[in-house]
């Protein structure tokens, strides 16, 4: 355990401190977060002006302009959150999923394997990649919420304003959103961080098979687009459209991009569970099968 703790401290420092890939991913995500907040600032000002003009009530439409209603994951249909949803796999994998391939090609990996247990070394590296990938997504989400709270009130969100908020009863944890929106934001940020971290470890595990991170990085991202396209085509099949149960089965969950945004679909909850379970299984199985091979 001491060896693993020492290895993780080293990998954690390499993954976060002084790592330009990590800070570049956080920076790009933060730019999108700030742009989204700036867009919603305009919406907030216009909505308040409209409320004062027609309703003459200080609390009119306050629920619809709550800072929680402006949070990026609850507005996936807007420009900046939409881009964030499309690029989050890149932001999560870029910080440290490349480390195994890089250290293997430089010879560092072979030297490390000669001194410590391979499983412990990879586990520390995978955990550091998980943390880096998770933070690359969570930090922009928190920044966006904080900036929105600087101009919009932290007012409770009313179910009656469902049309303006976009989180209906079919969305995962929707009851928590309308009863305790701050807790919802914290829990959802944690969920998004777990998904992003597992994606980073899955890409790192895949690079052990391909042995070229750039190819792994590109192919894995393109694969998500292919899966999303196949899922959308399956939903349009007449057989699926004629059966409500099949239309909301696991088939439409092939769209992995949308799991960091709040989806108001009946299959959103199962989709999230399937994605997390699949990434976790892949991240554990592939390394366990390949770590016995010679790394030279």
N, C-alpha and C positions, 0 to 999 in steps of 0.2 A: 504493500500500500504506500509506503514511503517513496518507493521508486516511482510509482505512478504519479504521486503528488508532485514529485520533483520534475518529472517529465512534463506534466501538464503545465506547471508554472513556466517552464521554458517555452513550450509551444504556445501558451497563452500570450506571452510577451511577443513572440514572433508574429502571431496572428493579428494582434491589435496595436501594440506600441511600435510606432515607426513603420508600420506596414502601409504603404501608399495605396495599395489595392483596397484595403478596408476603408480608409478614410475617403478614397475616391467614391466608393459605393455609397457610403453614408452621405457624402456631399451631394451626389446626384439625387439620392432619395430626398434629401432635405430641400433641394431646389424645387422639386415637384411638390413637396409639402407646403412650402412657402407660397408657391404659385397658386395652389388650391386654396390656401387661406386668403390670399389677395382676391381671388375671384369671389369667394363667399363674403368678403367684406363689402363688396359692391352689392351683393344680394341682400345683405343685412341692412345696409343703409336704405336701399330702395324699398324693402319690405316695411321697415319702420315708418318711412315717409308715407307709404300707402295706408298703413294701419292708422296713423294719426289723422290722415285726411278723411277717411271714410268711416272709421269706427270711433274715433276720438276716445280711445281707451288706452291707458298706458301699458296694459298687459296684453293687448290684442296681438295675436299671432306670435307672441313671445315663444311659444312652444316650437313653432316652425323655424325660428331663428335662434334656437339654443345652440351653444357651442358644440353640444353633443350631436345635434342634427347636422352640423357642418363638418363633422369629422370625416376624413377621407374614406374609410371603409364603408360608411353608410351612404356614400354618394358615388358609387362606382360608375355611374353613367356620365359623369362630368369629365372634362378634358384631362386635367392633371391626374386625378385618381385613376382614370382609364389607362393612362400611360404607365402609372405606377404598377397597376395590376399586370400589364403586359411585360414589364421589365423586371419584376421582382425576382424571378429565378436567376437572372443575370446578376443582379445586385447581391443575392445571397451566395451564389457560387464563386463570385469573383474574389472575395477577400482572402480565402485560405484553402479552397478545395484543390488548388493547384500544387500544394506543398509536397504531396507524396511523389508525384511525377518529377517535380523539380529536384527534390533531394535524391531521388533514385538516379537521375541522369548525372548529377554532380558527384555522386559517390558518397554523400553524407549518409544516406539510408543504410548502405552496406556497413559503414563504420558503426552506426548506432546499433544495428542488429547484432554486431559482434560483441557489444557491451551489455545490452539489456534484452529482455524478453520481447520478441517481436509483437506479440499481442498487446503488451503494455504500451509499447511505443506507438503502435497504430491507434490504440484506444485514446491515448493522450492527444495525438494529432487529430483524430476524428472529433473528439470533444471540443478541442480548440476551434476547429472548423465549424462545428455546430454553434458555438457561442458567437463567433464572428459573423456567421450568416444570419443568426437570429437578431443580433444587434443592428446589422445593416438594414433590417426592415423595421424593427421596433423603434429605434431612435427617430427616424423620420415621422412615424405615426405619432409618437409622443410630442414631437416638436409641433406637428400640425395641430394637435389638440390644444397645446399650450398657447399657440398663437391665436387660434380661434377664440380661446377663453379670454384673450386680451381685449377683444372688441364685442364679443357676443356673450350674453348672460349664461351662467351655468344653471339654466332653468330646467325643471323637469319637462320631459317630452310627453305630450298628451296623445293618447290613442286616437282621439278625434282628429288629430292632424296627420293621420297616417298617410294621406295622399301627398303631403308635402315632404314627409320625412323619408319614406321609402323603405322602412323596416316593418313589414307586416307580420302577421302571426305565424307565417310559414318559415320565417327566418330563424336560424338557430339562436337560442337565448333571447328571443324577442321579448319575453316577459320581463327578463332582467333589464332590458333596455328601457322599458317604460316605467319600471319601478325604481331602478337605481342605475341611471345611465352612466355614472362615473365608474361603478363596478363593472358594468358591461364593457366600457372602453378598456379598462385594465385587463379584464379577462380576454377580450378579443385580441388585444395587443399581444398577450401571452400566447394565445392560440396561433396567431400569425407568426410569431417568433419561433414557435415549435415547428411549424410547417416549413419555414424558411431554413431553419437549422438542419432539419432532416433532409431537405433538398440539397443543402451543401454537402452533407455527409454522403448522400446517395451519389452525387456527381463525383466526389472524391473516391468512392468505392468503384464507380464505373471506370474511372481513370486507371485503376489497377488492372483492369482487363484490357483497355485500349492502349494504355501506356503512352498516351499522348494527350496532354490536358487540353490543348487547343481544339483538337478534334472532338474530345469528349464534351467540352464546353459548348461547341456549336451544335453537335449532333443531338445532345440531350435537350437543348432548347428547341431545336427544330422538331424533335419528337413530340414535345408538348403541343406544338401547333398542329401536327398531324393528328394527335389524339383528340384535340378540341374540334378539329374539322370532322373527324369520324363521328364523334359524339353528336355534333349538330346535325349531321346527315341521318343518323339513326333516329333522331327525334322526328325527322320529317317523313319517315317511312309510313305508308298508309296503315300497315299492320300495327305500328306503335301508336299512331294517332287515334286509332279506333279503340284502343284499350288504355284506360286511364292508369291502371296499375303499371303497365309496361312503360308508359310515357314518363313515369316518375320512379323508375327502377334505377339500378346502378349504371345503366348504359349512358345516360346524359352526364354522369360524373366524370367522363373522360376529360372535361375541361378543368385542368389543374390550375390555370391562371387565376380563376375567380375565387379560389378558396381563401385568399387574404382579404377579399371584399365581402360585405354582408349580402348574401344572395337570398332573395325572398322567394325561393322555390321549395316545393315539398321535398325534393331530393337533396337539398343543400346540406342538411345534417348528416345523412348517410354518406354523401360525397366527401365531406370533411373527414369522417372516420376512415373511409376507404383510402383516402390519400395518405393520411398519417400512418395507417397500418402498413400500406404498401411501401412507403419510403423507409419506415423503420425496419421492415423485414429485409428489404434490399440492402440497406446499410449494414445489417448484421450478417447476412448470409454470405454475400460476396467476399468480404474480407476473411471470414472464417474459412472459406474454401481455398483462398489464394495465398494466405500468409505462410503456408507450408512450402511454397515454391521458393526456389533460389532467386534472390533479387538481383544478382549480378548479370 
